[in-house]
């Protein structure tokens, strides 16, 4: 589903995800003035193994900017997370959508999918030899269906935290959900190191390595990204941002990408 952004904004009732996306991003920063406690993330591209306490509800806003040779892309995610038990966290992605601004002046907003996610904590990164968790995600869009399991590992050494995520993604695409005939996989390895300078400030670095498998047979070129990350939190909110830079020179992948996450509890 592709729509001109200018046309969408001018037609009442059209492209609800465009207006909702910008409004949600604005509400996140307005909520930073609240006094609710939030559970924070130290990384923007890696998940930690710890889960929310039972009964906790949190809203997260994602904004990712990607710079390609011919366009700038902004990706948005609006997510609610809930602690079902002390070890099981579930989430709903209300919508994933993106906005592409091409060099030729064309603007396109595209709905991607809605998804559900779970994270089940297996071991603690401080008390156990290594912290671990399993992650599962199911995405459903107009023209695709995606399954995305992850293995999450983490170890804390005092103020220093090390994480590793392994992702195996399976995606089916087509002209509609009744004709999903294109099948491909994607493998991602990501890692991060973060150091807690103070109770409010964490700084570190992240690495992302990924490649695709068309029909699970033909491997694409590897893309590798590196960059810094910073996280700030207090009693009312948390915000995390990372800037990754491609070091492999692939024209088909973004040269740079910046992701910001912000959230608070209800």
C-alpha positions as CSV (number, residue, x, y, z in Angstrom):
1,X,0.0,0.0,0.0
2,X,1.7,3.2,-1.2
3,X,0.3,6.6,-0.9
4,X,1.6,10.1,-1.5
5,X,2.3,11.7,1.9
6,X,1.0,15.1,0.8
7,X,-2.2,13.6,-0.5
8,X,-2.6,11.5,2.6
9,X,-2.3,14.5,4.9
10,X,-4.8,16.5,2.9
11,X,-7.6,13.9,2.8
12,X,-9.5,13.4,6.1
13,X,-9.6,9.7,7.2
14,X,-6.8,8.6,4.9
15,X,-3.4,7.2,6.0
16,X,-4.3,7.1,9.7
17,X,-0.8,5.7,10.4
18,X,0.9,8.9,9.2
19,X,-1.0,11.1,11.5
20,X,-1.0,8.6,14.4
21,X,2.8,8.1,14.0
22,X,3.8,11.7,14.3
23,X,1.2,12.3,17.1
24,X,2.6,9.3,19.1
25,X,6.1,10.5,18.7
26,X,5.1,13.9,20.1
27,X,3.2,12.3,23.0
28,X,6.3,10.4,24.0
29,X,8.3,13.6,24.6
30,X,5.3,15.2,26.4
31,X,5.1,12.2,28.7
32,X,8.7,12.8,29.7
33,X,7.3,15.4,32.0
34,X,5.2,12.8,33.9
35,X,6.2,11.2,37.2
36,X,5.6,7.5,36.3
37,X,8.5,5.0,36.7
38,X,9.8,3.5,33.5
39,X,11.8,0.3,32.7
40,X,14.6,1.4,30.4
41,X,16.7,-0.2,27.6
42,X,20.5,0.5,27.3
43,X,20.6,-0.4,23.6
44,X,18.7,0.5,20.5
45,X,19.5,-2.4,18.2
46,X,20.0,-5.1,20.8
47,X,17.5,-6.6,23.3
48,X,18.5,-7.4,26.9
49,X,17.4,-10.6,28.7
50,X,15.6,-9.0,31.6
51,X,11.8,-8.7,31.4
52,X,9.2,-6.3,32.9
53,X,7.7,-7.1,36.4
54,X,4.4,-8.9,36.4
55,X,1.5,-6.5,35.8
56,X,3.7,-3.6,34.4
57,X,2.5,-1.9,31.2
58,X,4.7,0.3,29.1
59,X,4.4,2.3,25.9
60,X,7.5,2.5,23.6
61,X,8.0,4.8,20.6
62,X,10.5,3.9,18.0
63,X,11.9,6.2,15.3
64,X,14.6,5.1,12.9
65,X,16.3,7.2,10.2
66,X,18.1,5.4,7.4
67,X,20.1,7.2,4.7
68,X,20.3,5.5,1.3
69,X,22.0,6.8,-1.9
70,X,18.6,7.9,-3.4
71,X,16.4,8.6,-0.4
72,X,16.0,9.1,3.3
73,X,13.7,6.7,5.1
74,X,12.0,7.2,8.5
75,X,10.6,4.1,10.2
76,X,8.1,4.2,13.0
77,X,6.9,1.6,15.6
78,X,4.2,2.1,18.2
79,X,4.5,-0.6,20.8
80,X,2.8,-1.6,24.1
81,X,4.6,-4.0,26.4
82,X,3.1,-6.0,29.4
83,X,4.6,-8.1,32.1
84,X,2.5,-11.3,32.0
85,X,4.6,-12.9,34.7
86,X,8.0,-11.9,36.2
87,X,9.7,-14.0,33.5
88,X,7.3,-13.6,30.5
89,X,6.9,-10.2,28.7
90,X,4.4,-9.8,25.8
91,X,4.0,-6.9,23.4
92,X,1.8,-5.6,20.6
93,X,3.2,-3.5,17.8
94,X,0.1,-1.4,16.9
95,X,1.7,-0.5,13.6
96,X,5.1,-0.5,11.8
97,X,5.2,2.0,9.0
98,X,7.7,4.0,7.1
99,X,8.1,7.3,5.2
100,X,10.4,7.6,2.2
101,X,11.7,10.9,0.9
102,X,13.3,10.4,-2.5
103,X,15.9,12.7,-4.1
104,X,13.5,13.3,-7.0
105,X,11.0,14.9,-4.6
106,X,8.6,12.0,-4.3
107,X,7.2,11.3,-0.8
108,X,5.7,7.9,0.0
109,X,4.2,6.5,3.3
110,X,3.8,2.8,3.5
111,X,2.1,0.6,6.2
112,X,4.3,-2.4,6.9
113,X,2.7,-4.7,9.5
114,X,1.2,-5.2,12.9
115,X,2.9,-7.7,15.2
116,X,3.0,-9.6,18.5
117,X,6.1,-10.3,20.5
118,X,7.1,-12.3,23.6
119,X,10.3,-12.5,25.6
120,X,10.8,-15.3,28.1
121,X,13.7,-14.9,30.6
122,X,15.7,-18.1,31.3
123,X,18.5,-16.9,33.5
124,X,19.8,-13.8,35.3
125,X,22.8,-11.8,33.9
126,X,24.1,-11.0,37.4
127,X,23.4,-14.0,39.6
128,X,23.9,-16.7,36.9
129,X,26.9,-17.6,34.8
130,X,25.2,-15.9,31.9
131,X,21.8,-14.3,31.4
132,X,19.6,-15.7,28.6
133,X,16.2,-15.3,27.1
134,X,14.2,-16.5,24.1
135,X,12.4,-14.0,21.9
136,X,9.6,-14.6,19.4
137,X,7.8,-12.3,17.0
138,X,5.0,-12.7,14.5
139,X,4.3,-9.9,11.9
140,X,1.3,-9.7,9.6
141,X,1.0,-7.0,6.9
142,X,-1.0,-6.5,3.7
143,X,1.5,-8.4,1.6
144,X,3.7,-10.3,4.0
145,X,3.9,-12.7,6.9
146,X,7.1,-12.9,9.1
147,X,8.3,-15.2,11.9
148,X,11.3,-13.9,13.9
149,X,12.9,-15.9,16.7
150,X,15.9,-14.6,18.6
151,X,18.4,-16.0,21.2
152,X,19.3,-13.3,23.7
153,X,22.5,-13.5,25.9
154,X,23.8,-11.0,28.4
155,X,26.4,-10.7,31.2
156,X,26.8,-7.9,33.7
157,X,30.2,-7.1,35.3
158,X,29.4,-4.4,37.8
159,X,28.6,-1.2,35.7
160,X,29.7,-3.0,32.5
161,X,27.1,-4.8,30.4
162,X,27.7,-7.1,27.4
163,X,24.9,-8.4,25.2
164,X,24.6,-10.7,22.1
165,X,21.5,-11.4,20.0
166,X,21.1,-14.0,17.3
167,X,18.1,-13.6,14.9
168,X,16.7,-16.0,12.3
169,X,13.9,-14.3,10.3
170,X,11.6,-16.1,7.8
171,X,9.5,-13.9,5.5
172,X,6.8,-14.7,2.9
173,X,5.7,-12.0,0.5
174,X,3.2,-11.6,-2.3
175,X,0.5,-9.4,-3.9
176,X,-1.8,-10.3,-1.0
177,X,-2.0,-12.6,2.0
178,X,-3.7,-15.2,-0.3
179,X,-0.7,-15.3,-2.6
180,X,2.4,-15.4,-0.5
181,X,4.8,-17.0,-3.0
182,X,8.1,-15.3,-2.3
183,X,10.1,-16.9,0.6
184,X,13.3,-15.6,2.0
185,X,15.3,-15.7,5.2
186,X,17.5,-13.2,7.0
187,X,20.2,-13.9,9.6
188,X,21.4,-11.2,12.0
189,X,24.1,-11.2,14.6
190,X,24.2,-8.1,16.9
191,X,26.2,-7.3,20.0
192,X,26.7,-4.4,22.4
193,X,28.8,-3.1,25.3
194,X,27.5,-0.5,27.7
195,X,29.0,1.2,30.7
196,X,26.8,2.9,33.4
197,X,28.5,6.2,34.2
198,X,25.8,7.1,36.7
199,X,22.3,5.9,37.7
200,X,21.0,8.2,34.9
201,X,23.5,7.8,32.1
202,X,24.7,4.8,30.2
203,X,27.1,4.9,27.2
204,X,28.4,2.2,24.9
205,X,28.7,0.8,21.4
206,X,26.7,-1.6,19.2
207,X,27.5,-3.9,16.3
208,X,25.0,-5.2,13.7
209,X,25.8,-7.9,11.0
210,X,23.1,-9.1,8.6
211,X,22.6,-10.9,5.3
212,X,19.6,-12.3,3.4
213,X,18.9,-15.7,1.9
214,X,16.6,-15.6,-1.1
215,X,14.5,-18.8,-1.2
216,X,16.9,-19.9,1.6
217,X,19.5,-20.7,-1.0
218,X,21.1,-17.6,-2.5
219,X,23.1,-15.6,0.1
220,X,23.3,-11.8,-0.3
221,X,26.4,-9.7,0.6
222,X,27.1,-9.2,4.2
223,X,26.3,-5.8,5.8
224,X,28.2,-4.7,8.9
225,X,27.4,-1.6,11.0
226,X,29.2,-0.1,14.0
227,X,28.4,2.9,16.2
228,X,27.9,4.5,19.6
229,X,24.8,4.3,21.8
230,X,23.7,6.4,24.8
231,X,20.8,6.0,27.2
232,X,19.4,8.5,29.7
233,X,16.8,7.6,32.4
234,X,15.2,9.1,35.5
235,X,12.1,8.4,37.5
236,X,9.8,9.7,34.8
237,X,11.1,8.4,31.5
238,X,13.9,6.8,29.6
239,X,15.3,7.5,26.1
240,X,18.0,5.6,24.2
241,X,19.6,6.4,20.9
242,X,22.3,4.8,18.7
243,X,24.0,5.9,15.4
244,X,25.3,3.0,13.2
245,X,27.6,3.5,10.2
246,X,28.0,0.9,7.5
247,X,31.6,-0.3,7.1
248,X,31.0,-2.7,4.2
249,X,30.1,-0.3,1.4
250,X,26.9,-2.0,0.1
251,X,24.9,0.3,-2.2
252,X,21.7,-1.7,-1.5
253,X,21.9,-1.0,2.2
254,X,21.6,2.3,4.1
255,X,24.9,4.1,4.6
256,X,24.0,5.3,8.0
257,X,21.1,4.7,10.4
258,X,20.0,6.4,13.7
259,X,17.4,4.9,16.0
260,X,15.8,6.5,19.0
261,X,13.6,4.7,21.5
262,X,11.6,6.3,24.3
263,X,9.2,4.9,26.8
264,X,7.3,5.2,30.0
265,X,5.0,3.1,32.2
266,X,1.4,3.6,32.9
